[in-house]
């Protein structure tokens, strides 16, 4: 029976990932973290809810190679669901030594550099390492691939996001704040147009791209946010003329006051400025975020289908952002476990998993997934359907 170790197994993302895997697989789970009491309590709670005793708690420190080596001896997959990417090399090295597969949800350019250095060893060992899991990164390029399957020729595909969370009820660990700040440090405003990836300049940033997300979210301003998973798409999809991922703001105070100040502090002093930025960010998110709450990804695509200009709109939504982070990881793991998406090497989740099946599995996991394709000039009122 497959054994999956979840580092950070009692944290916000790890907890939801454990629940979904227990609901949708027969895998044995090891919920690991620095606090053994929390890990055991989490495992006991899941075993009370799900029959079979498929979960157990364990003590492990993602920065301690020896503790990881012992933990991973009898495992098949390790998921680095803890909130730091700083330990990527340690966790990946431990997985290589143990001869097991790997998955992480962190957004980090430095992490990608580390993992790419290890590719020859990963391939030689016949292991499947998956990075940039979750919903962003993790789903935008997958949604574009899904769109390409629905057109004879896909021309444009834009993916936007709304992340509106009730931050007041969440605890921010130092690692979580550090990861948030690291995301902004890595932020690149690139989108693909006219045959190359273009950067949105400072002046252009005052003219954001608007998207209508429907629901209670409505029309929102967005900015391009480059994800490495998007880079290969123009070569993978012949005829693709325009694509990109566009992220919506948090709230007016964070977007227009905290962000400029924080980026200035990072430029002046990456370490001390980063800590100050993290504290300002946490305060601004808690103080100024307002309902409606929820997390949504929206694909808007155009191309040719059966000789007719056609438009496709697809959405992926859940009120809880941590569920929407964990569910794509769980769905990708299901494809890895049955071998359909297990290939040696280093892969982006969005480029490895089969799009249609992953979206269908998200729906089974309680995520709302909708899709509508119509002739581009159709006046038919909006409707939704499940993807096929």
Legacy VTK file of the C-alpha trace (Angstrom):
# vtk DataFile Version 3.0
C-alpha trace
ASCII
DATASET POLYDATA
POINTS 388 float
0.000 0.000 0.000
1.260 3.491 -0.900
2.576 5.640 1.946
2.526 9.425 1.581
4.417 11.629 4.030
2.930 15.127 4.391
5.402 17.580 5.896
3.291 20.191 7.654
0.514 17.612 7.857
-1.364 19.441 10.599
-1.057 22.908 9.015
-3.711 24.728 6.994
-2.864 23.149 3.622
-1.613 19.825 4.984
-4.794 19.296 6.964
-7.014 19.700 3.891
-4.712 17.550 1.773
-4.873 14.759 4.352
-8.674 14.893 4.428
-8.982 14.718 0.642
-6.525 11.846 0.310
-8.315 9.893 3.041
-11.627 10.485 1.259
-10.432 9.647 -2.249
-7.587 7.133 -1.912
-6.440 4.113 0.084
-3.022 5.617 0.811
-1.411 5.459 4.222
-0.626 8.959 5.464
2.142 10.126 7.761
1.368 13.600 9.112
4.709 15.088 10.083
5.872 18.280 11.716
8.058 19.683 14.457
5.327 19.328 17.085
4.796 15.622 17.692
1.754 16.202 19.908
-0.055 18.162 17.184
0.885 15.565 14.586
-0.464 12.678 16.659
-3.649 14.549 17.556
-4.278 15.324 13.898
-3.771 11.687 12.918
-6.016 10.454 15.745
-8.765 12.863 14.683
-8.661 11.600 11.080
-8.664 7.960 12.217
-11.758 8.653 14.315
-13.457 10.089 11.220
-12.224 7.630 8.588
-12.116 3.859 9.256
-9.002 1.791 8.705
-6.401 3.682 10.705
-4.757 5.139 7.588
-3.082 8.085 9.361
-0.315 8.387 11.904
1.632 11.305 13.329
5.397 11.721 13.301
8.012 14.238 14.354
10.187 15.694 11.603
11.962 18.946 10.841
12.086 19.895 7.163
15.454 21.551 7.764
16.961 18.453 9.452
18.217 15.940 6.917
18.707 13.174 9.483
15.137 13.351 10.783
13.837 13.374 7.199
15.975 10.387 6.248
14.478 8.303 9.053
10.958 9.489 8.269
11.116 8.699 4.550
12.687 5.236 4.751
9.419 3.366 4.160
7.510 6.044 2.216
6.602 6.275 -1.465
5.911 10.017 -1.810
6.761 13.094 0.256
4.659 16.254 0.039
6.325 19.425 1.306
3.138 21.146 2.491
4.869 23.220 5.167
4.945 26.969 4.593
8.621 27.400 3.732
10.501 26.829 0.497
13.854 27.551 2.162
14.233 23.844 2.948
13.545 22.666 -0.613
17.059 21.329 -1.131
17.020 19.396 2.158
13.634 17.800 1.477
14.433 17.023 -2.165
17.803 15.519 -1.259
16.148 13.354 1.396
13.575 12.165 -1.150
16.344 11.286 -3.595
18.253 9.343 -0.956
15.083 7.480 0.022
14.219 6.792 -3.628
10.723 8.281 -3.417
8.606 10.763 -5.386
8.137 14.405 -4.359
5.515 17.176 -4.553
5.595 20.785 -3.331
3.178 23.743 -3.534
5.632 26.601 -2.968
6.011 29.536 -5.360
9.713 30.385 -5.398
12.271 31.040 -8.114
15.142 30.017 -5.836
13.419 26.685 -5.181
13.139 26.058 -8.928
16.860 26.728 -9.348
17.635 24.116 -6.679
15.329 21.497 -8.183
16.538 22.059 -11.752
20.104 21.404 -10.601
18.936 17.995 -9.403
17.184 16.939 -12.631
19.922 14.553 -13.885
19.880 12.705 -10.553
16.067 12.641 -10.434
15.878 11.173 -13.931
18.667 8.661 -13.278
16.796 7.432 -10.192
13.545 7.110 -12.176
11.710 9.358 -9.727
8.821 11.760 -10.355
9.323 15.178 -8.778
6.399 17.613 -9.105
6.747 21.268 -8.212
4.519 24.359 -8.147
1.472 22.416 -6.974
-1.768 23.919 -5.723
-3.997 26.395 -7.539
-1.620 29.250 -8.384
0.808 28.117 -9.417
-0.667 24.755 -10.343
-3.873 25.425 -12.290
-3.450 28.426 -14.666
-1.370 26.583 -17.287
-3.533 23.487 -16.830
-6.633 25.560 -17.648
-4.938 26.821 -20.810
-4.118 23.219 -21.763
-7.765 22.339 -21.085
-8.817 25.143 -23.416
-6.472 23.877 -26.135
-8.309 20.543 -26.026
-11.622 22.322 -26.645
-10.546 24.222 -29.775
-9.237 23.232 -33.172
-7.028 26.293 -32.856
-6.626 28.224 -29.618
-5.627 31.863 -30.148
-5.923 33.591 -26.780
-6.190 32.264 -23.227
-6.199 34.521 -20.187
-6.477 33.199 -16.613
-7.391 35.546 -13.772
-7.790 35.050 -10.045
-9.611 36.458 -7.063
-8.283 35.587 -3.611
-10.501 37.141 -0.969
-9.963 35.535 2.431
-11.199 36.358 5.913
-7.676 36.912 7.175
-8.922 37.916 10.634
-9.506 34.287 11.561
-6.096 33.013 10.392
-2.823 32.765 12.267
0.298 33.976 10.466
3.449 32.090 11.422
6.817 33.683 10.751
7.366 31.149 7.961
4.009 31.975 6.371
4.786 35.701 6.379
8.247 35.024 4.973
6.719 32.993 2.133
4.205 35.755 1.323
6.977 38.332 1.189
9.110 35.991 -0.932
6.264 35.747 -3.456
6.264 39.515 -3.876
10.057 39.527 -4.165
9.757 37.038 -7.036
6.855 38.886 -8.661
7.329 39.485 -12.409
4.667 41.332 -14.421
4.997 39.318 -17.638
2.368 38.206 -20.115
2.714 36.670 -23.583
1.773 38.785 -26.577
3.072 39.446 -30.099
5.398 36.460 -29.998
7.218 37.073 -26.733
6.825 37.549 -22.999
6.316 41.246 -22.309
6.816 43.086 -19.044
4.249 45.592 -17.856
6.166 48.750 -17.038
5.657 51.129 -14.132
3.462 53.511 -16.134
1.363 50.642 -17.519
0.782 49.354 -13.979
-1.493 52.339 -13.398
-3.732 50.999 -16.190
-4.589 47.525 -14.871
-6.342 44.831 -16.894
-9.973 44.429 -15.868
-11.797 41.107 -15.662
-15.417 40.390 -14.757
-15.408 37.473 -12.308
-19.185 37.389 -11.867
-20.680 36.070 -8.650
-20.459 38.672 -5.935
-16.914 39.555 -6.978
-17.884 41.454 -10.130
-15.448 43.467 -12.208
-11.942 43.665 -10.721
-8.590 45.102 -11.736
-5.806 42.577 -12.264
-2.078 42.633 -12.928
-0.005 40.077 -14.847
1.868 37.643 -12.591
4.349 35.426 -14.384
4.354 31.740 -13.496
7.075 29.469 -14.851
4.446 26.861 -15.715
3.125 29.289 -18.357
6.445 29.742 -20.179
6.273 26.600 -22.414
2.652 27.132 -23.495
3.297 29.089 -26.728
5.536 26.261 -27.964
3.184 23.536 -26.726
0.105 25.095 -28.365
0.713 26.147 -31.996
-1.237 29.263 -32.906
-1.453 30.609 -29.351
-1.045 34.354 -29.754
-1.756 35.668 -26.267
-1.756 34.174 -22.777
-0.955 35.015 -19.194
-1.986 34.789 -15.586
-3.530 37.881 -14.021
-3.935 38.228 -10.283
-6.506 40.429 -8.575
-5.683 42.632 -5.611
-6.206 41.978 -1.894
-7.806 45.240 -0.735
-7.264 48.934 -1.433
-4.972 49.502 1.552
-2.687 46.535 0.863
-2.652 47.111 -2.910
-1.934 50.833 -2.983
-0.185 51.557 0.345
1.389 48.419 1.856
2.654 47.011 -1.443
4.578 50.092 -2.643
6.010 50.690 0.833
6.891 47.019 1.265
8.630 46.733 -2.091
10.638 49.839 -1.226
11.660 48.314 2.095
12.717 45.101 0.337
14.882 47.114 -2.022
16.545 49.012 0.845
17.066 46.017 3.145
15.916 42.569 1.976
16.141 40.991 5.431
14.960 43.693 7.866
12.713 45.257 5.232
11.167 41.857 4.531
10.240 41.397 8.175
8.678 44.853 8.335
6.843 44.212 5.062
5.469 40.946 6.473
4.128 42.661 9.595
2.504 45.451 7.562
1.025 42.920 5.174
-0.508 40.833 7.964
-2.005 43.922 9.603
-3.385 45.286 6.322
-4.927 41.957 5.347
-6.635 41.536 8.715
-7.773 45.135 9.049
-9.080 45.978 5.583
-10.206 42.727 3.911
-13.971 42.597 3.528
-16.511 40.037 2.237
-17.428 38.481 -0.091
-14.858 35.806 0.688
-13.745 33.065 -1.663
-11.049 31.985 -4.109
-11.699 31.778 -7.828
-9.741 31.128 -11.019
-11.297 32.122 -14.324
-10.232 31.158 -17.837
-11.270 33.299 -20.805
-10.258 31.781 -24.144
-10.954 32.347 -27.829
-10.182 30.358 -30.936
-11.678 28.301 -33.750
-13.939 25.279 -33.203
-15.471 23.398 -36.162
-14.621 26.311 -38.455
-16.390 28.869 -36.281
-14.913 31.534 -34.019
-15.647 30.341 -30.499
-15.249 31.562 -26.911
-14.739 29.484 -23.769
-15.162 30.541 -20.171
-14.271 28.193 -17.310
-14.105 28.790 -13.566
-12.700 26.951 -10.561
-14.092 28.153 -7.220
-14.106 27.296 -3.537
-14.878 29.525 -0.554
-11.799 28.210 1.287
-8.453 29.038 -0.304
-6.681 26.253 1.590
-9.066 23.670 0.125
-8.407 25.102 -3.319
-4.674 24.738 -2.680
-4.918 21.166 -1.418
-7.468 19.769 -3.893
-5.337 20.147 -7.078
-2.407 18.568 -5.231
-4.587 15.640 -4.165
-5.948 15.273 -7.710
-2.425 15.293 -9.150
-1.306 12.707 -6.579
-4.159 10.422 -7.650
-2.792 10.471 -11.203
0.736 9.842 -9.925
-0.399 6.953 -7.740
-2.150 5.104 -10.579
0.804 5.731 -12.903
-1.072 7.783 -15.506
0.915 10.928 -14.647
4.011 9.417 -13.115
6.979 10.131 -15.351
10.639 10.338 -14.320
12.006 13.867 -14.056
11.008 17.263 -12.706
7.544 18.478 -13.718
5.205 21.365 -13.084
1.868 20.108 -11.752
0.053 22.182 -14.391
1.981 20.531 -17.236
2.037 16.967 -15.904
-1.560 16.186 -14.929
-4.250 15.377 -17.506
-6.487 18.499 -17.473
-9.932 16.990 -17.955
-9.479 14.323 -15.313
-7.963 16.729 -12.805
-10.871 19.156 -13.189
-13.363 16.302 -12.839
-11.586 15.097 -9.686
-11.688 18.629 -8.289
-15.450 18.585 -8.738
-15.652 15.269 -6.857
-13.644 16.869 -4.051
-16.205 19.626 -3.583
-14.645 22.320 -5.775
-17.062 24.104 -8.112
-15.837 23.695 -11.695
-17.815 25.188 -14.579
-17.276 25.503 -18.306
-19.205 27.139 -21.151
-18.224 27.267 -24.814
-20.218 29.261 -27.358
-19.752 30.835 -30.797
-17.909 34.109 -30.222
-20.836 36.207 -31.466
-23.515 34.247 -29.588
-26.102 36.240 -27.676
-27.101 33.230 -25.582
-27.338 34.121 -21.865
-24.596 32.860 -19.559
-24.877 29.267 -18.390
-22.539 26.752 -16.833
-21.775 23.095 -17.256
-19.344 20.608 -15.830
-16.228 20.006 -17.948
-15.973 16.890 -20.050
LINES 1 389
388 0 1 2 3 4 5 6 7 8 9 10 11 12 13 14 15 16 17 18 19 20 21 22 23 24 25 26 27 28 29 30 31 32 33 34 35 36 37 38 39 40 41 42 43 44 45 46 47 48 49 50 51 52 53 54 55 56 57 58 59 60 61 62 63 64 65 66 67 68 69 70 71 72 73 74 75 76 77 78 79 80 81 82 83 84 85 86 87 88 89 90 91 92 93 94 95 96 97 98 99 100 101 102 103 104 105 106 107 108 109 110 111 112 113 114 115 116 117 118 119 120 121 122 123 124 125 126 127 128 129 130 131 132 133 134 135 136 137 138 139 140 141 142 143 144 145 146 147 148 149 150 151 152 153 154 155 156 157 158 159 160 161 162 163 164 165 166 167 168 169 170 171 172 173 174 175 176 177 178 179 180 181 182 183 184 185 186 187 188 189 190 191 192 193 194 195 196 197 198 199 200 201 202 203 204 205 206 207 208 209 210 211 212 213 214 215 216 217 218 219 220 221 222 223 224 225 226 227 228 229 230 231 232 233 234 235 236 237 238 239 240 241 242 243 244 245 246 247 248 249 250 251 252 253 254 255 256 257 258 259 260 261 262 263 264 265 266 267 268 269 270 271 272 273 274 275 276 277 278 279 280 281 282 283 284 285 286 287 288 289 290 291 292 293 294 295 296 297 298 299 300 301 302 303 304 305 306 307 308 309 310 311 312 313 314 315 316 317 318 319 320 321 322 323 324 325 326 327 328 329 330 331 332 333 334 335 336 337 338 339 340 341 342 343 344 345 346 347 348 349 350 351 352 353 354 355 356 357 358 359 360 361 362 363 364 365 366 367 368 369 370 371 372 373 374 375 376 377 378 379 380 381 382 383 384 385 386 387
